[in-house]
Structure formats: structure tokens, C-alpha cells
Amino acid sequence: FMNVKRLITGLVLLDFSGFTAYAVYQYGLIGVFEQAFANTATTLLFTDLSIALSLVMLWMWQDARERGVSVIPYVLLTFGLGSVGPLLYLFRREAGERAPVAAPALRGARS
């Protein structure tokens, strides 16, 4: 069964992804960024969001390293689609999915 945190994260991810898709449909991906810099207020919001998402990406990077998973797809999604990347990371994280981690002796042998 899906736990409550994963269910809520999944619903937010689904809703926000739909909203993102609608905005991209209306304005195009470049147009969304053009609107973000349309005036001082929207530039402030874009800058604030960029700072917050940078902090989230740092957390994701550290958490993914500890769990032995790649964070790159989620970082790329964050750069392109904002909070979709971290929401998807959290959704998958709640499922407890982990990639196999090489044994310490094998890590040194690869160098």
C-alpha cells in the first residue's frame, strides 16, 4: 500500500505537472521564462524560486549520494520544469527505490 506521504506527494506532483504542462502549452517553454522576467515582481519571484530550488537541489544531491541513486535526471528536470524535479525525486524516494552501490573494494579498483 502507498503511504500517506507518498500519496500526497504524488497528488501534488500530478497536479503541478498538469499545471506546468498547461503553462507550457499556453506560452511555450521559452515564453514561460519570458513571463518570469516581464517585470520586477515576476523577476523577484523567479529569483526567490531559483534560490529555494538551489537549496533543494543541494539536499537532493546529498540524499541521493547517501542512497546510492543518480540525482542527475531530477536536477535536469528541476532546471527545465522547476519543482517537478524535486517532487518526482520525493515521490520515488518514498517508494524506497535504491540503485545497487558498488562494494568499497570495487570502487577503488575502477580508478
N, C-alpha and C positions, 0 to 999 in steps of 0.2 A: 504494500500500500504506500501511496505517496504521503510523505509527512506534510504537516501544515505549512512549514516554511517553504518547502519546495512548491507546494500548490499555489501559495500566494506569489512567490517569485515567478512561477510560470504564467500566472494570470497577468501580472504586471508586464512581463516580457511580451506576452501575446498582444496586450492592449497597446503598449508603447511601440511595438514593431508595426502594428497596423497604423498607428498614428504617424509614425515615421514614413511608412510607405505612402500614405496619403499626401503628406507634405512634399515628398519627392515627386510624386505623381503631379501635384499641382505646380510646383516650381522647378523641378529638376534638381539634381544634387548640387550643381553649381549655384542655382538660384536660391537654394536654402541658405548657402553660405553668403550669398549677396545680401539676402534679407537680414542676416545676422549682423551685417555691418551697415545697415541702412541709416542708422542714427546713433547718437551717443548712448541712448538707453539700451538698444539692442546690442551694441558693441560691449557695453558693461556686462550684460547678461552672458554674452558669448565668452568674455574673458573670465568671468566668475565660473562658468561651467567648465572652461578649459583647465582652470586651476584645480577645481574639485575632481575632474576626471583624471588629471595627472596624479593626484594623490591616490585615487582608486587604482590606477594602473600600477603604481609602485607597490601597493598592497597585493594586487593580483600577482605581480611578478614574484614577490617573496613567497606568497602562499603556494603558487604553482610549483616553485622550486622545491618547497618542502614536501609537496605531494607527488612530485615526480611527473608532472604533466607539462605540456608545452603551453605557454601563455600567448605565443605569437598570434594565433588566429583571433584571439579575444582582443588583443591590443590593436590589430589591424581593423577589426570591426569597430572598436572604440574611436579610432581616428576617422573612419568613414561614416559611422552611424551613431556616434555618441554612446549613450547609456545602454544600447543594445548589447555591446560587448561585455560590460560587467554583469548585466542581467543574465546573459547566456552563461557566463562563467559561473555565477552563483547557482543557477539552475542545475548545471552539470555537476557542480561541486556538491550540492545537496544530495545528488544521486550516489556520491561516494566513488565516482569513477576515478581510477588512477592508472597511469601508464606504468609498465614494469620499469623498475630502476635497476641499472646495472650494478653488480656487486662491486664493492670498493676495489678489489684486486683487479677487476677488468677495466675500471676507469683509468687507472694508471697505465695499463698496457696499451691503451689506444693512443697515447701521446706520442 
